Amino acid sequence: MSHIVTVQDAVTAFAPWMEPTAAELDAIELEMPAILADVELVDAEIAALERIPVALDARRIRRARRRVLAARRALTNHAAAVRVGA
């Protein structure tokens, strides 16, 4: 008879020593506008897929794409400014 045994690491997904560091949390906070813009874009695309697309859906997706690009541009500019030391 074979016994089924759980692996402790799989059951407890995050041990206390696996918590994100302060630097990692700061990086996530810095990237949050880009993450939220990506989520908004996916939401707009899903909404367009759920029904027959109309001009409003195309406009919503276009605006969401612009927000994604603006957020990524701001993030890249911030990273470049940090590297230069400004």
Secondary structure in CASP SS format (residue, H / E / C, confidence):
PFRMAT SS
TARGET T0000
AUTHOR 0000-0000-0000
METHOD secondary structure of the structure
MODEL  1
M C 1.00
S C 1.00
H C 1.00
I C 1.00
V C 1.00
T C 1.00
V C 1.00
Q H 1.00
D H 1.00
A H 1.00
V H 1.00
T C 1.00
A C 1.00
F C 1.00
A C 1.00
P H 1.00
W H 1.00
M H 1.00
E C 1.00
P C 1.00
T C 1.00
A H 1.00
A H 1.00
E H 1.00
L H 1.00
D H 1.00
A H 1.00
I H 1.00
E H 1.00
L H 1.00
E H 1.00
M H 1.00
P H 1.00
A H 1.00
I H 1.00
L H 1.00
A H 1.00
D H 1.00
V H 1.00
E H 1.00
L H 1.00
V H 1.00
D H 1.00
A H 1.00
E H 1.00
I H 1.00
A H 1.00
A H 1.00
L H 1.00
E C 1.00
R C 1.00
I C 1.00
P C 1.00
V C 1.00
A H 1.00
L H 1.00
D H 1.00
A H 1.00
R H 1.00
R H 1.00
I H 1.00
R H 1.00
R H 1.00
A H 1.00
R H 1.00
R H 1.00
R H 1.00
V H 1.00
L H 1.00
A H 1.00
A H 1.00
R H 1.00
R H 1.00
A H 1.00
L H 1.00
T H 1.00
N H 1.00
H H 1.00
A H 1.00
A H 1.00
A H 1.00
V H 1.00
R H 1.00
V H 1.00
G C 1.00
A C 1.00
END
